[in-house]
């Protein structure tokens, strides 16, 4: 009976360890995805706040008027 109990304890320990490791990996992946999404939104907001770019000829004309 002793070796059977030892085997069960090892199997349960492995299953618990595997479950914890998987939970940590999923948590980190979710956090990383959220960080990337927030950064993409931040970049989109920055881009929308920039004035529209003018092409070279328009810039030259405006500079000549001044």
N, CA, C and O atoms as CSV, one atom per row, in Angstrom:
chain,resi,resn,atom,element,x,y,z
A,1,UNK,N,N,0.817,-1.196,0.000
A,1,UNK,CA,C,0.000,0.000,0.000
A,1,UNK,C,C,0.859,1.257,0.000
A,1,UNK,O,O,0.444,2.293,-0.519
A,2,UNK,N,N,2.019,1.176,0.562
A,2,UNK,CA,C,2.869,2.359,0.685
A,2,UNK,C,C,3.295,2.917,-0.653
A,2,UNK,O,O,3.290,4.134,-0.837
A,3,UNK,N,N,3.666,2.059,-1.598
A,3,UNK,CA,C,4.124,2.556,-2.902
A,3,UNK,C,C,2.955,3.119,-3.715
A,3,UNK,O,O,3.127,4.067,-4.481
A,4,UNK,N,N,1.769,2.532,-3.545
A,4,UNK,CA,C,0.585,3.044,-4.237
A,4,UNK,C,C,0.239,4.445,-3.732
A,4,UNK,O,O,-0.093,5.324,-4.526
A,5,UNK,N,N,0.314,4.653,-2.439
A,5,UNK,CA,C,0.040,5.963,-1.852
A,5,UNK,C,C,1.072,6.976,-2.333
A,5,UNK,O,O,0.730,8.112,-2.662
A,6,UNK,N,N,2.332,6.561,-2.373
A,6,UNK,CA,C,3.390,7.449,-2.867
A,6,UNK,C,C,3.156,7.841,-4.320
A,6,UNK,O,O,3.360,8.995,-4.696
A,7,UNK,N,N,2.732,6.888,-5.128
A,7,UNK,CA,C,2.454,7.169,-6.544
A,7,UNK,C,C,1.300,8.143,-6.714
A,7,UNK,O,O,1.344,9.035,-7.561
A,8,UNK,N,N,0.276,7.964,-5.907
A,8,UNK,CA,C,-0.884,8.860,-5.963
A,8,UNK,C,C,-0.475,10.272,-5.550
A,8,UNK,O,O,-0.876,11.256,-6.172
A,9,UNK,N,N,0.327,10.354,-4.492
A,9,UNK,CA,C,0.782,11.672,-4.029
A,9,UNK,C,C,1.606,12.367,-5.125
A,9,UNK,O,O,1.441,13.564,-5.362
A,10,UNK,N,N,2.477,11.625,-5.779
A,10,UNK,CA,C,3.289,12.205,-6.863
A,10,UNK,C,C,2.396,12.660,-8.016
A,10,UNK,O,O,2.604,13.740,-8.569
A,11,UNK,N,N,1.412,11.853,-8.380
A,11,UNK,CA,C,0.516,12.205,-9.487
A,11,UNK,C,C,-0.306,13.451,-9.151
A,11,UNK,O,O,-0.471,14.331,-9.996
A,12,UNK,N,N,-0.815,13.527,-7.937
A,12,UNK,CA,C,-1.611,14.691,-7.521
A,12,UNK,C,C,-0.733,15.934,-7.476
A,12,UNK,O,O,-1.147,17.008,-7.915
A,13,UNK,N,N,0.478,15.790,-6.945
A,13,UNK,CA,C,1.405,16.923,-6.887
A,13,UNK,C,C,1.719,17.428,-8.290
A,13,UNK,O,O,1.735,18.636,-8.525
A,14,UNK,N,N,1.969,16.516,-9.220
A,14,UNK,CA,C,2.249,16.911,-10.596
A,14,UNK,C,C,1.050,17.642,-11.205
A,14,UNK,O,O,1.221,18.661,-11.874
A,15,UNK,N,N,-0.161,17.127,-10.976
A,15,UNK,CA,C,-1.360,17.750,-11.543
A,15,UNK,C,C,-1.570,19.153,-10.977
A,15,UNK,O,O,-1.913,20.074,-11.717
A,16,UNK,N,N,-1.368,19.318,-9.688
A,16,UNK,CA,C,-1.536,20.634,-9.063
A,16,UNK,C,C,-0.488,21.609,-9.587
A,16,UNK,O,O,-0.804,22.753,-9.913
A,17,UNK,N,N,0.752,21.154,-9.666
A,17,UNK,CA,C,1.828,22.007,-10.184
A,17,UNK,C,C,1.559,22.410,-11.626
A,17,UNK,O,O,1.751,23.567,-12.000
A,18,UNK,N,N,1.118,21.458,-12.429
A,18,UNK,CA,C,0.807,21.750,-13.831
A,18,UNK,C,C,-0.338,22.759,-13.926
A,18,UNK,O,O,-0.292,23.670,-14.753
A,19,UNK,N,N,-1.354,22.604,-13.094
A,19,UNK,CA,C,-2.491,23.532,-13.102
A,19,UNK,C,C,-2.072,24.940,-12.711
A,19,UNK,O,O,-2.505,25.913,-13.330
A,20,UNK,N,N,-1.236,25.054,-11.693
A,20,UNK,CA,C,-0.765,26.376,-11.265
A,20,UNK,C,C,0.079,27.018,-12.365
A,20,UNK,O,O,-0.081,28.201,-12.665
A,21,UNK,N,N,0.968,26.244,-12.958
A,21,UNK,CA,C,1.822,26.787,-14.031
A,21,UNK,C,C,0.974,27.258,-15.209
A,21,UNK,O,O,1.247,28.305,-15.797
A,22,UNK,N,N,-0.043,26.495,-15.548
A,22,UNK,CA,C,-0.921,26.880,-16.658
A,22,UNK,C,C,-1.695,28.155,-16.322
A,22,UNK,O,O,-1.856,29.027,-17.176
A,23,UNK,N,N,-2.166,28.263,-15.100
A,23,UNK,CA,C,-2.898,29.467,-14.685
A,23,UNK,C,C,-2.002,30.700,-14.749
A,23,UNK,O,O,-2.441,31.766,-15.181
A,24,UNK,N,N,-0.752,30.558,-14.320
A,24,UNK,CA,C,0.185,31.679,-14.375
A,24,UNK,C,C,0.462,32.071,-15.821
A,24,UNK,O,O,0.507,33.259,-16.140
A,25,UNK,N,N,0.648,31.089,-16.697
A,25,UNK,CA,C,0.913,31.381,-18.110
A,25,UNK,C,C,-0.275,32.099,-18.751
A,25,UNK,O,O,-0.088,33.059,-19.499
A,26,UNK,N,N,-1.491,31.641,-18.464
A,26,UNK,CA,C,-2.681,32.283,-19.027
A,26,UNK,C,C,-2.831,33.709,-18.507
A,26,UNK,O,O,-3.213,34.609,-19.254
A,27,UNK,N,N,-2.531,33.912,-17.227
A,27,UNK,CA,C,-2.615,35.248,-16.637
A,27,UNK,C,C,-1.623,36.192,-17.312
A,27,UNK,O,O,-1.963,37.325,-17.654
A,28,UNK,N,N,-0.405,35.719,-17.498
A,28,UNK,CA,C,0.615,36.566,-18.144
A,28,UNK,C,C,0.255,36.863,-19.592
A,28,UNK,O,O,0.443,37.986,-20.059
A,29,UNK,N,N,-0.260,35.871,-20.307
A,29,UNK,CA,C,-0.647,36.081,-21.705
A,29,UNK,C,C,-1.789,37.089,-21.803
A,29,UNK,O,O,-1.791,37.948,-22.684
A,30,UNK,N,N,-2.753,36.981,-20.903
A,30,UNK,CA,C,-3.875,37.922,-20.907
A,30,UNK,C,C,-3.397,39.341,-20.603
A,30,UNK,O,O,-3.827,40.304,-21.238
A,31,UNK,N,N,-2.501,39.451,-19.621
A,31,UNK,CA,C,-1.970,40.766,-19.251
A,31,UNK,C,C,-1.176,41.375,-20.402
A,31,UNK,O,O,-1.280,42.575,-20.657
A,32,UNK,N,N,-0.385,40.563,-21.099
A,32,UNK,CA,C,0.403,41.036,-22.239
A,32,UNK,C,C,-0.520,41.486,-23.381
A,32,UNK,O,O,-0.270,42.513,-24.012
A,33,UNK,N,N,-1.576,40.725,-23.644
A,33,UNK,CA,C,-2.527,41.099,-24.690
A,33,UNK,C,C,-3.215,42.415,-24.350
A,33,UNK,O,O,-3.416,43.255,-25.227
A,34,UNK,N,N,-3.571,42.597,-23.099
A,34,UNK,CA,C,-4.209,43.848,-22.666
A,34,UNK,C,C,-3.243,45.025,-22.819
A,34,UNK,O,O,-3.639,46.114,-23.235
A,35,UNK,N,N,-1.980,44.794,-22.479
A,35,UNK,CA,C,-0.982,45.851,-22.608
A,35,UNK,C,C,-0.797,46.245,-24.079
A,35,UNK,O,O,-0.711,47.430,-24.403
A,36,UNK,N,N,-0.739,45.256,-24.956
A,36,UNK,CA,C,-0.589,45.544,-26.389
A,36,UNK,C,C,-1.808,46.288,-26.934
A,36,UNK,O,O,-1.669,47.207,-27.741
A,37,UNK,N,N,-3.003,45.888,-26.490
A,37,UNK,CA,C,-4.210,46.558,-26.957
A,37,UNK,C,C,-4.243,48.011,-26.494
A,37,UNK,O,O,-4.602,48.906,-27.259
A,38,UNK,N,N,-3.866,48.239,-25.238
A,38,UNK,CA,C,-3.843,49.602,-24.707
A,38,UNK,C,C,-2.811,50.453,-25.443
A,38,UNK,O,O,-3.056,51.629,-25.712
A,39,UNK,N,N,-1.667,49.868,-25.767
A,39,UNK,CA,C,-0.635,50.603,-26.491
A,39,UNK,C,C,-1.108,50.942,-27.905
A,39,UNK,O,O,-0.838,52.033,-28.405
A,40,UNK,N,N,-1.812,50.009,-28.547
A,40,UNK,CA,C,-2.339,50.268,-29.889
A,40,UNK,C,C,-3.372,51.402,-29.852
A,40,UNK,O,O,-3.395,52.257,-30.738
A,41,UNK,N,N,-4.222,51.401,-28.823
A,41,UNK,CA,C,-5.189,52.495,-28.676
A,41,UNK,C,C,-4.482,53.822,-28.447
A,41,UNK,O,O,-4.890,54.849,-28.990
A,42,UNK,N,N,-3.421,53.803,-27.643
A,42,UNK,CA,C,-2.654,55.014,-27.374
A,42,UNK,C,C,-2.030,55.551,-28.660
A,42,UNK,O,O,-2.070,56.755,-28.913
A,43,UNK,N,N,-1.454,54.660,-29.477
A,43,UNK,CA,C,-0.858,55.089,-30.741
A,43,UNK,C,C,-1.923,55.658,-31.675
A,43,UNK,O,O,-1.684,56.658,-32.352
A,44,UNK,N,N,-3.089,55.030,-31.714
A,44,UNK,CA,C,-4.175,55.513,-32.565
A,44,UNK,C,C,-4.616,56.903,-32.129
A,44,UNK,O,O,-4.862,57.772,-32.966
A,45,UNK,N,N,-4.716,57.113,-30.818
A,45,UNK,CA,C,-5.095,58.415,-30.291
A,45,UNK,C,C,-4.046,59.465,-30.637
A,45,UNK,O,O,-4.387,60.575,-31.044
A,46,UNK,N,N,-2.770,59.119,-30.477
A,46,UNK,CA,C,-1.696,60.053,-30.821
A,46,UNK,C,C,-1.761,60.420,-32.302
A,46,UNK,O,O,-1.600,61.583,-32.670
A,47,UNK,N,N,-1.995,59.424,-33.141
A,47,UNK,CA,C,-2.043,59.664,-34.583
A,47,UNK,C,C,-3.227,60.558,-34.945
A,47,UNK,O,O,-3.121,61.408,-35.829
A,48,UNK,N,N,-4.346,60.364,-34.267
A,48,UNK,CA,C,-5.530,61.169,-34.585
A,48,UNK,C,C,-5.357,62.616,-34.114
A,48,UNK,O,O,-5.978,63.523,-34.668
A,49,UNK,N,N,-4.525,62.838,-33.106
A,49,UNK,CA,C,-4.326,64.190,-32.599
A,49,UNK,C,C,-3.310,64.990,-33.421
A,49,UNK,O,O,-3.259,66.216,-33.314
A,50,UNK,N,N,-2.507,64.312,-34.233
A,50,UNK,CA,C,-1.524,65.009,-35.062
A,50,UNK,C,C,-2.236,65.725,-36.199
A,50,UNK,O,O,-3.213,65.213,-36.745
A,51,UNK,N,N,-1.745,66.921,-36.559
A,51,UNK,CA,C,-2.358,67.593,-37.701
A,51,UNK,C,C,-2.080,66.805,-38.982
A,51,UNK,O,O,-1.062,66.121,-39.082
A,52,UNK,N,N,-2.963,66.898,-39.938
A,52,UNK,CA,C,-2.727,66.158,-41.179
A,52,UNK,C,C,-1.469,66.669,-41.879
A,52,UNK,O,O,-1.202,67.871,-41.903
A,53,UNK,N,N,-0.719,65.760,-42.435
A,53,UNK,CA,C,0.527,66.160,-43.089
A,53,UNK,C,C,0.223,66.769,-44.454
A,53,UNK,O,O,-0.706,66.363,-45.152
A,54,UNK,N,N,1.024,67.737,-44.798
A,54,UNK,CA,C,0.865,68.393,-46.102
A,54,UNK,C,C,1.990,67.916,-47.002
A,54,UNK,O,O,3.084,67.596,-46.537
A,55,UNK,N,N,1.712,67.874,-48.280
A,55,UNK,CA,C,2.781,67.446,-49.162
A,55,UNK,C,C,3.767,68.589,-49.381
A,55,UNK,O,O,3.513,69.725,-48.980
A,56,UNK,N,N,4.860,68.288,-50.001
A,56,UNK,CA,C,5.974,69.223,-50.112
A,56,UNK,C,C,5.589,70.513,-50.834
A,56,UNK,O,O,5.975,71.599,-50.404
A,57,UNK,N,N,4.847,70.406,-51.908
A,57,UNK,CA,C,4.504,71.607,-52.682
A,57,UNK,C,C,3.604,72.549,-51.879
A,57,UNK,O,O,3.757,73.767,-51.967
A,58,UNK,N,N,2.665,72.000,-51.096
A,58,UNK,CA,C,1.803,72.846,-50.276
A,58,UNK,C,C,2.629,73.577,-49.220
A,58,UNK,O,O,2.396,74.756,-48.952
A,59,UNK,N,N,3.587,72.881,-48.625
A,59,UNK,CA,C,4.436,73.520,-47.617
A,59,UNK,C,C,5.254,74.646,-48.253
A,59,UNK,O,O,5.402,75.716,-47.662
A,60,UNK,N,N,5.775,74.412,-49.433
A,60,UNK,CA,C,6.581,75.447,-50.110
A,60,UNK,C,C,5.732,76.680,-50.424
A,60,UNK,O,O,6.175,77.810,-50.219
A,61,UNK,N,N,4.516,76.463,-50.921
A,61,UNK,CA,C,3.643,77.587,-51.229
A,61,UNK,C,C,3.332,78.409,-49.995
A,61,UNK,O,O,3.347,79.639,-50.041
A,62,UNK,N,N,3.050,77.733,-48.894
A,62,UNK,CA,C,2.760,78.452,-47.656
A,62,UNK,C,C,3.985,79.224,-47.162
A,62,UNK,O,O,3.851,80.338,-46.655
A,63,UNK,N,N,5.170,78.643,-47.306
A,63,UNK,CA,C,6.369,79.339,-46.879
A,63,UNK,C,C,6.654,80.554,-47.763
A,63,UNK,O,O,7.145,81.573,-47.278
A,64,UNK,N,N,6.350,80.450,-49.043
A,64,UNK,CA,C,6.585,81.571,-49.964
A,64,UNK,C,C,5.611,82.718,-49.677
A,64,UNK,O,O,5.953,83.885,-49.869
A,65,UNK,N,N,4.397,82.389,-49.215
A,65,UNK,CA,C,3.426,83.432,-48.898
A,65,UNK,C,C,3.854,84.259,-47.695
A,65,UNK,O,O,3.504,85.435,-47.593
A,66,UNK,N,N,4.598,83.662,-46.798
A,66,UNK,CA,C,4.993,84.348,-45.558
A,66,UNK,C,C,6.040,85.376,-45.776
A,66,UNK,O,O,6.469,86.032,-44.827
